[in-house]
Amino acid sequence: MDLIVGIDLGTTGSRVGVWRNERVEFIPNRQQAYWTPSYVAFTETALLVGEAAKRQLTTNPENTVFDLTQFVGRKFSELRESVIDWPFKVECGPEDTPQVVVQYKGETKSFMPVEIMAILLYEMRKIAEIYLDQEVTKAVFTVPGSFNYFQRQAMKDAGAIAGLDVIRLVNSATVACIEYGFNTLVGRVGELNVLVVDYGASSLNFDSRLVEHFAAEFQRRHGKDLRSDSSAVMRLRTACEHAKRALSSSMEAFIELDALHDGINFYSMIRCVWMERLCADLFDKMLRLVEKLLREARLRKDQVDEIVLVGGSTHVPKVQQKLKDFFNGKMLSLRQDEAAAFGVAVQGDFLGGLPSPKLDEYMLLDTASLEFSVEIDDCMMKEVPVSKNSTLPMRKSRTFLTANANKSTMRIKAFEGEATTVATNRLLCEFEMDGITMTPGRLSEIEVAIDVDANGSLTVSAVEKSTGKEKKITINCSRLSTSEVERMHSNIEETFLDPEEELRIQSKAVLERYANSVCSSAAKRIAKLKRSLAKEYTIESSAMEALQWLDTNPSAKKEHFDAKRQKLGEMATPSGQRNSGAGAA
């Protein structure tokens, strides 16, 4: 039986799972980790994906591509701000399509974002095939809830290029509900309103805010701007990512980077309260989005029964505190990072035709992420709107009259978007209903319908009621032809390494990972010694200052001597001994 794998595609990392043996099995990658960084790197000798690619970020940033979900399916003109932040080169191609330009095996190569996404998906597919010991050709993907029709179509194209039949695209927050229901709500009865707050590691972009803060600090201290040094920026970004994680469980975190820029060492630290001030507007943005969602759902916040947190940014303490305060102290359920991967693996079994009996009580209904509507004969009015958050699948129709009895055509345009003015929404397709019956003194009735299936695919149809004549179109926003998809698929299969070279690179990666681990451990010990040494210098300086004060104040009062002694003792005595009465008078 063909297994349908579930692939949770995150901006920073991806996971793959499958429902097998009456449970979800998370599938380890080639390094035996369950989380694969969503990075693709091009080098002089090889194409790297995952952890090996991410390690290229500090040494080969111009050819290491990440943030794939941020630009797949989008136009170059929509990416102008992001392009500035990426170390890799993105150019404007034909018809405003972005092109990623890299150096690969000594040549300049251009790739469409969908091709690079396909490389990541191909790797996830191979990971699954190695684990399952069988060919994998079908998959369910998670996508961000904000993805529009073009972005979703691009994900289907990427799957096809990777050799996968994409059975369904599901919103990541939606499948996180499956994990919550499966592992938490078992045995509970009645209707519940569950709010899922899905903020991935990139959603609130704390890392970028920290990078900007420390880059400015470096410039103040040393008079040099490191922002033009892509390698330095990537090293700083990696350090900021680690610091952010440390602040989830500690009140302070340290940045320690040797020879960061122009040979200058950079050592700094950040406290939780400082980060909260730096990112205050991001926390406020999060709450505005929650308020908007409640308005759209027509719910008061006291009607929310459960609050589920998923995604990397929800581990930030201030995010949790803001949400808890907003909901008047209601408890939050912080799910494991695998929640969406669990849910999408279960969804794969649902769609496989013979779901497990353990899943009989579960049903997942996704919703429309954006509004669909049509315009009739350039009237500039939104008609037959399918509202955002409508449960899928769904159908909506309305009957229109021809403009006059002598008109035998009707022009229909389909749009996606929530703007009240039709022209500012995304045009998905347009077609003309022709051959409409013309009857003197009588207007023809045309029923126009929008059908959106469970996968979010849109069909627009027009039927002349008196004759039954119909014209319809299923919208395909793919920018690729079938032959282009096949060519790109062949290129990927040829590009990926042969088994022997793959084993060589794996062994190299194991050594590199071990060496990095040893270096990291040694660096932590050295940093601890540096901080301890700095403290000893401070203590010595304070003691010398006290001796100098004695030389110049031999006749001071007793209370002055005691005060100086106490101040020096507080600095010199370890914190754990300060209240134990230790120290000679």
Sequence and secondary structure as in RCSB ss.txt:
>XXXX:A:sequence
MDLIVGIDLGTTGSRVGVWRNERVEFIPNRQQAYWTPSYVAFTETALLVGEAAKRQLTTNPENTVFDLTQFVGRK
FSELRESVIDWPFKVECGPEDTPQVVVQYKGETKSFMPVEIMAILLYEMRKIAEIYLDQEVTKAVFTVPGSFNYF
QRQAMKDAGAIAGLDVIRLVNSATVACIEYGFNTLVGRVGELNVLVVDYGASSLNFDSRLVEHFAAEFQRRHGKD
LRSDSSAVMRLRTACEHAKRALSSSMEAFIELDALHDGINFYSMIRCVWMERLCADLFDKMLRLVEKLLREARLR
KDQVDEIVLVGGSTHVPKVQQKLKDFFNGKMLSLRQDEAAAFGVAVQGDFLGGLPSPKLDEYMLLDTASLEFSVE
IDDCMMKEVPVSKNSTLPMRKSRTFLTANANKSTMRIKAFEGEATTVATNRLLCEFEMDGITMTPGRLSEIEVAI
DVDANGSLTVSAVEKSTGKEKKITINCSRLSTSEVERMHSNIEETFLDPEEELRIQSKAVLERYANSVCSSAAKR
IAKLKRSLAKEYTIESSAMEALQWLDTNPSAKKEHFDAKRQKLGEMATPSGQRNSGAGAA
>XXXX:A:secstr
   EEEEEE SSEEEEEEEETTEEEE   TTS S EE  EEE SS EEETHHHHGGGTTSGGGEE  HHHHTT  
GGG HHHHHH SSEEEE GGG EEEEEEETTEEEEE HHHHHHHHHHHHHHHHHHHHTS   EEEEEE TT  HH
HHHHHHHHHHHTT EEEEEEEHHHHHHHHHHHHTSTT  S   EEEEE  TTTS HHHHHHHHHHHHHHHHHS  
GGG HHHHHHHHHHHHHHHHHTTTSSEEEEEEEEEETTEEEEEEEEHHHHHHHTHHHHHHHHHHHHHHHHHHT  
GGG  EEEEESGGGGSHHHHHHHHHHTTT   EE  TTHHHHHHHHHHHHTTSS  GGGTT     B SS EEEE
ETT    EEEE TT BSSEEEEEEEE SSTT   EEEEEEE   SSGGGSEEEEEEEE     BTTB  EEEEEE
EE TT  EEEEEEETTT  EEEEE    SS HHHHHHHHHHHHHHS  HHHHHHHHHHHHHHHHHHHHHHHHHHH
HHHHHHHHHHHHHHHHHHHHHHHHHHH TT  HHHHHHHHHHHHHHHS GGGTTTT S  
